[in-house]
Amino acid sequence: RRSDKIKELLKKYKSVYLISVGGISAYLSTKVKDIKIIAYSDLGAEAVYEIVVEDLPLFVAYDIYGGDIFESALLVE
């Protein structure tokens, strides 16, 4: 889970935070169609990448309206 500050910034900048089911990395890697470094190539694995994917199964954990999938799950009985 992310802090309230992160959730505020996601809402402010109209961004989403995506998550996936754990343990399916090999499957998810088959959905990557292209990848390239777009900034800070000298940082290696920490560089900024542009990744093109197709049919990548993800969940929106935090949306642009402040919605929180984890909080919603706690409300379900």
C-alpha positions as CSV (number, residue, x, y, z in Angstrom):
1,R,0.0,0.0,0.0
2,R,1.1,3.5,-0.7
3,S,1.1,6.5,1.6
4,D,-1.6,9.2,1.6
5,K,1.0,11.6,0.0
6,I,1.5,9.3,-3.0
7,K,-2.3,8.9,-3.4
8,E,-2.7,12.7,-3.3
9,L,0.0,13.1,-6.0
10,L,-1.6,10.5,-8.2
11,K,-4.9,12.4,-8.0
12,K,-3.2,15.8,-8.6
13,Y,-1.4,14.6,-11.7
14,K,-4.2,12.4,-13.0
15,S,-2.1,9.3,-12.8
16,V,-2.9,5.7,-11.9
17,Y,-1.0,3.1,-9.9
18,L,-1.2,-0.4,-11.5
19,I,-0.7,-3.7,-9.8
20,S,-0.7,-7.3,-10.9
21,V,-1.2,-10.7,-9.3
22,G,2.0,-12.0,-7.7
23,G,4.0,-14.9,-9.1
24,I,3.2,-14.4,-12.8
25,S,6.3,-12.5,-14.0
26,A,7.2,-15.0,-16.7
27,Y,3.6,-14.7,-18.1
28,L,3.7,-10.9,-17.9
29,S,7.0,-10.8,-19.8
30,T,5.3,-12.4,-22.8
31,K,3.1,-9.3,-23.1
32,V,6.1,-6.9,-23.6
33,K,6.3,-6.0,-27.3
34,D,9.1,-3.4,-27.2
35,I,11.4,-1.8,-24.6
36,K,13.9,1.1,-24.9
37,I,15.7,3.4,-22.5
38,I,14.6,7.0,-22.8
39,A,16.6,8.7,-20.1
40,Y,19.5,8.1,-17.7
41,S,21.0,5.2,-19.6
42,D,24.1,5.4,-17.4
43,L,22.0,4.1,-14.5
44,G,21.5,0.7,-16.1
45,A,18.5,-1.1,-14.5
46,E,17.5,2.2,-12.8
47,A,17.2,4.1,-16.1
48,V,13.9,5.4,-17.4
49,Y,12.3,3.0,-19.9
50,E,9.5,3.2,-22.4
51,I,7.8,-0.2,-22.4
52,V,5.2,-1.1,-25.0
53,V,2.8,-3.9,-23.9
54,E,-0.2,-5.6,-25.3
55,D,-3.1,-7.2,-23.3
56,L,-1.2,-6.8,-20.0
57,P,-3.6,-7.9,-17.2
58,L,-3.3,-5.3,-14.4
59,F,-5.5,-3.8,-11.8
60,V,-5.9,-0.1,-11.0
61,A,-4.9,0.1,-7.4
62,Y,-5.2,3.9,-7.1
63,D,-7.2,5.9,-9.6
64,I,-7.3,9.6,-10.6
65,Y,-10.3,10.2,-8.3
66,G,-8.6,9.0,-5.1
67,G,-10.1,5.5,-5.4
68,D,-8.2,2.8,-3.5
69,I,-8.7,-0.9,-4.3
70,F,-7.3,-1.9,-1.0
71,E,-9.7,0.4,1.0
72,S,-12.6,-0.9,-1.1
73,A,-11.6,-4.5,-0.4
74,L,-11.8,-3.8,3.4
75,L,-15.5,-2.6,2.9
76,V,-16.6,-5.9,1.4
77,E,-18.1,-8.3,3.9
